[in-house]
């Protein structure tokens, strides 16, 4: 009889521990995705008017220039995707084992919020190209670090690399339009 009580208690403790661990993982996932997403959304709401970009669209903009809402939506998706990738790396202990992963991710978040006000509001397209090249190198560094820790995280970074490459082309073309 005593052994049965002990088994039930152990099973209940294990379930409680698992439940606590799952809640902690869900909380960290929420923070990892929501923090960069909210930061990006704040920048879009504060600086997202894009008066210079709208003027460029009305002038001689190439057909492949996306509308402003698509730039904002893709930037939000990129932010969310990198947040999820960083959480996967963190969950696998990658920020401890890969010493460069965390500083590169922090640099990515910092650089990702700069392009919108720099190019779309201020109109400094030449500086936007420089920032995009640095940002691309930073995200490529994240890609290199993340692929050693979690193969799925690496796949989440690929669309972000493509988006930053496209933003580089937009910035380069805007140098001649604005």
C-alpha positions as a Markdown table, in Angstrom:
| # | Residue | x | y | z |
|---|---|---|---|---|
| 1 | Unk | 0.0 | 0.0 | 0.0 |
| 2 | Unk | 2.8 | 2.4 | 0.9 |
| 3 | Unk | 4.6 | 1.8 | -2.4 |
| 4 | Unk | 1.4 | 2.6 | -4.4 |
| 5 | Unk | 1.1 | 5.9 | -2.6 |
| 6 | Unk | 4.7 | 6.7 | -3.4 |
| 7 | Unk | 4.2 | 5.9 | -7.1 |
| 8 | Unk | 1.2 | 8.2 | -7.3 |
| 9 | Unk | 3.1 | 10.9 | -5.6 |
| 10 | Unk | 6.1 | 10.5 | -7.9 |
| 11 | Unk | 3.8 | 10.5 | -11.0 |
| 12 | Unk | 2.0 | 13.6 | -9.8 |
| 13 | Unk | 5.3 | 15.3 | -9.1 |
| 14 | Unk | 6.6 | 14.4 | -12.5 |
| 15 | Unk | 3.4 | 15.7 | -14.2 |
| 16 | Unk | 3.7 | 18.9 | -12.2 |
| 17 | Unk | 7.3 | 19.3 | -13.1 |
| 18 | Unk | 6.5 | 18.7 | -16.8 |
| 19 | Unk | 3.7 | 21.1 | -16.7 |
| 20 | Unk | 5.9 | 23.8 | -15.1 |
| 21 | Unk | 8.6 | 23.2 | -17.7 |
| 22 | Unk | 6.1 | 23.4 | -20.6 |
| 23 | Unk | 4.7 | 26.7 | -19.2 |
| 24 | Unk | 8.3 | 28.1 | -18.9 |
| 25 | Unk | 9.0 | 27.0 | -22.5 |
| 26 | Unk | 5.8 | 28.6 | -23.8 |
| 27 | Unk | 6.6 | 31.8 | -21.9 |
| 28 | Unk | 10.1 | 32.0 | -23.3 |
| 29 | Unk | 8.8 | 31.3 | -26.9 |
| 30 | Unk | 6.2 | 34.0 | -26.5 |
| 31 | Unk | 8.9 | 36.5 | -25.4 |
| 32 | Unk | 11.4 | 35.4 | -28.1 |
| 33 | Unk | 8.9 | 36.0 | -30.9 |
| 34 | Unk | 6.9 | 38.9 | -29.4 |
| 35 | Unk | 9.8 | 41.1 | -28.3 |
| 36 | Unk | 11.3 | 41.7 | -31.8 |
| 37 | Unk | 7.9 | 41.7 | -33.3 |
| 38 | Unk | 6.7 | 44.5 | -31.0 |
| 39 | Unk | 9.9 | 46.4 | -31.5 |
| 40 | Unk | 9.5 | 46.2 | -35.3 |
| 41 | Unk | 5.8 | 47.1 | -35.1 |
| 42 | Unk | 6.6 | 50.1 | -33.0 |
| 43 | Unk | 9.2 | 51.3 | -35.5 |
| 44 | Unk | 6.7 | 50.8 | -38.4 |
| 45 | Unk | 4.0 | 52.8 | -36.5 |
| 46 | Unk | 6.4 | 55.6 | -35.6 |
| 47 | Unk | 8.3 | 55.9 | -38.9 |
| 48 | Unk | 6.2 | 53.9 | -41.4 |
| 49 | Unk | 4.8 | 56.7 | -43.4 |
| 50 | Unk | 7.5 | 56.4 | -46.0 |
| 51 | Unk | 6.9 | 59.8 | -47.7 |
| 52 | Unk | 10.2 | 59.5 | -49.6 |
| 53 | Unk | 9.3 | 56.0 | -50.7 |
| 54 | Unk | 5.8 | 57.0 | -51.9 |
| 55 | Unk | 7.4 | 59.8 | -53.9 |
| 56 | Unk | 9.8 | 57.4 | -55.4 |
| 57 | Unk | 6.9 | 55.1 | -56.3 |
| 58 | Unk | 5.1 | 57.9 | -58.1 |
| 59 | Unk | 8.3 | 58.8 | -60.1 |
| 60 | Unk | 10.3 | 56.3 | -62.0 |
| 61 | Unk | 10.1 | 53.3 | -59.7 |
| 62 | Unk | 10.7 | 50.0 | -61.4 |
| 63 | Unk | 7.8 | 47.5 | -61.6 |
| 64 | Unk | 9.4 | 45.2 | -59.0 |
| 65 | Unk | 9.2 | 47.8 | -56.2 |
| 66 | Unk | 6.7 | 46.5 | -53.7 |
| 67 | Unk | 4.0 | 48.6 | -52.1 |
| 68 | Unk | 4.8 | 50.0 | -48.7 |
| 69 | Unk | 2.3 | 47.7 | -46.9 |
| 70 | Unk | 4.2 | 44.7 | -48.3 |
| 71 | Unk | 7.5 | 46.0 | -47.1 |
| 72 | Unk | 6.1 | 46.3 | -43.6 |
| 73 | Unk | 4.4 | 42.9 | -43.7 |
| 74 | Unk | 7.6 | 41.2 | -44.9 |
| 75 | Unk | 9.6 | 43.0 | -42.3 |
| 76 | Unk | 7.2 | 41.8 | -39.6 |
| 77 | Unk | 7.4 | 38.2 | -41.0 |
| 78 | Unk | 11.2 | 38.4 | -41.0 |
| 79 | Unk | 11.3 | 39.6 | -37.4 |
| 80 | Unk | 8.9 | 36.8 | -36.3 |
| 81 | Unk | 10.9 | 34.2 | -38.2 |
| 82 | Unk | 14.2 | 35.3 | -36.7 |
| 83 | Unk | 12.6 | 35.4 | -33.2 |
| 84 | Unk | 11.4 | 31.8 | -33.6 |
| 85 | Unk | 14.8 | 30.7 | -34.9 |
| 86 | Unk | 16.6 | 32.4 | -32.0 |
| 87 | Unk | 14.2 | 30.6 | -29.6 |
| 88 | Unk | 15.0 | 27.2 | -31.2 |
| 89 | Unk | 18.7 | 27.9 | -30.8 |
| 90 | Unk | 18.2 | 29.1 | -27.2 |
| 91 | Unk | 16.1 | 26.0 | -26.4 |
| 92 | Unk | 19.0 | 23.8 | -27.7 |
| 93 | Unk | 21.5 | 25.6 | -25.6 |
| 94 | Unk | 23.1 | 27.3 | -28.6 |
| 95 | Unk | 23.6 | 30.7 | -27.1 |
| 96 | Unk | 25.9 | 29.1 | -24.5 |
| 97 | Unk | 27.8 | 26.8 | -26.9 |
| 98 | Unk | 28.0 | 29.2 | -29.8 |
| 99 | Unk | 29.6 | 32.2 | -28.4 |
| 100 | Unk | 28.9 | 34.4 | -31.4 |
| 101 | Unk | 25.2 | 33.6 | -31.8 |
| 102 | Unk | 23.8 | 35.9 | -29.2 |
| 103 | Unk | 25.8 | 39.1 | -30.2 |
| 104 | Unk | 25.0 | 38.4 | -33.8 |
| 105 | Unk | 21.3 | 38.1 | -33.0 |
| 106 | Unk | 21.2 | 41.3 | -31.0 |
| 107 | Unk | 23.0 | 43.1 | -33.8 |
| 108 | Unk | 20.4 | 41.7 | -36.2 |
| 109 | Unk | 17.5 | 43.0 | -34.1 |
| 110 | Unk | 19.3 | 46.4 | -33.8 |
| 111 | Unk | 20.0 | 46.7 | -37.6 |
| 112 | Unk | 16.5 | 45.5 | -38.6 |
| 113 | Unk | 14.8 | 48.4 | -37.0 |
| 114 | Unk | 17.1 | 51.0 | -38.5 |
| 115 | Unk | 16.3 | 50.5 | -42.2 |
| 116 | Unk | 12.7 | 51.7 | -42.2 |
| 117 | Unk | 13.3 | 55.2 | -40.7 |
| 118 | Unk | 16.7 | 55.6 | -42.4 |
| 119 | Unk | 15.5 | 54.9 | -46.0 |
| 120 | Unk | 11.7 | 55.4 | -46.0 |
| 121 | Unk | 11.5 | 58.5 | -43.8 |
| 122 | Unk | 14.9 | 60.3 | -43.9 |
| 123 | Unk | 15.6 | 59.2 | -47.5 |
| 124 | Unk | 19.3 | 58.3 | -47.0 |
| 125 | Unk | 19.2 | 55.4 | -49.5 |
| 126 | Unk | 23.0 | 55.3 | -49.8 |
| 127 | Unk | 23.3 | 54.8 | -46.1 |
| 128 | Unk | 20.5 | 52.2 | -46.3 |
| 129 | Unk | 22.7 | 50.2 | -48.7 |
| 130 | Unk | 25.5 | 50.2 | -46.2 |
| 131 | Unk | 23.2 | 49.2 | -43.4 |
| 132 | Unk | 21.7 | 46.4 | -45.6 |
| 133 | Unk | 25.1 | 45.0 | -46.4 |
| 134 | Unk | 26.1 | 45.0 | -42.8 |
| 135 | Unk | 22.7 | 43.6 | -41.8 |
| 136 | Unk | 23.1 | 40.8 | -44.4 |
| 137 | Unk | 26.5 | 39.9 | -43.1 |
| 138 | Unk | 25.1 | 39.8 | -39.6 |
| 139 | Unk | 22.2 | 37.6 | -40.5 |
| 140 | Unk | 24.5 | 35.3 | -42.5 |
| 141 | Unk | 26.6 | 35.1 | -39.3 |
| 142 | Unk | 23.4 | 34.1 | -37.4 |
| 143 | Unk | 22.7 | 31.5 | -40.1 |
| 144 | Unk | 26.2 | 30.0 | -39.7 |
| 145 | Unk | 25.9 | 29.8 | -35.9 |
| 146 | Unk | 22.3 | 28.6 | -35.9 |
| 147 | Unk | 22.9 | 25.8 | -38.4 |
| 148 | Unk | 25.4 | 24.2 | -36.1 |
| 149 | Unk | 22.8 | 24.1 | -33.3 |
| 150 | Unk | 19.4 | 23.5 | -34.8 |
| 151 | Unk | 18.9 | 22.6 | -38.5 |
| 152 | Unk | 15.3 | 24.0 | -38.5 |
| 153 | Unk | 16.5 | 27.3 | -37.1 |
| 154 | Unk | 18.8 | 27.6 | -40.1 |
| 155 | Unk | 15.8 | 27.1 | -42.5 |
| 156 | Unk | 13.9 | 30.0 | -40.7 |
| 157 | Unk | 16.8 | 32.3 | -41.4 |
| 158 | Unk | 16.9 | 31.7 | -45.1 |
| 159 | Unk | 13.8 | 33.9 | -46.0 |
| 160 | Unk | 15.3 | 36.7 | -43.8 |
| 161 | Unk | 18.5 | 36.6 | -45.9 |
| 162 | Unk | 16.5 | 36.8 | -49.1 |
| 163 | Unk | 14.4 | 39.7 | -47.7 |
| 164 | Unk | 17.5 | 41.6 | -46.6 |
| 165 | Unk | 19.1 | 41.0 | -50.0 |
| 166 | Unk | 15.9 | 42.4 | -51.7 |
| 167 | Unk | 16.0 | 45.4 | -49.4 |
| 168 | Unk | 19.6 | 46.0 | -50.4 |
| 169 | Unk | 18.4 | 46.1 | -54.1 |
| 170 | Unk | 15.6 | 48.5 | -53.2 |
| 171 | Unk | 18.0 | 50.8 | -51.3 |
| 172 | Unk | 20.5 | 50.7 | -54.2 |
| 173 | Unk | 17.8 | 51.6 | -56.7 |
| 174 | Unk | 16.4 | 54.3 | -54.5 |
| 175 | Unk | 19.8 | 56.0 | -54.5 |
| 176 | Unk | 19.1 | 57.0 | -58.2 |
| 177 | Unk | 15.4 | 57.8 | -57.7 |
| 178 | Unk | 15.2 | 59.9 | -54.6 |
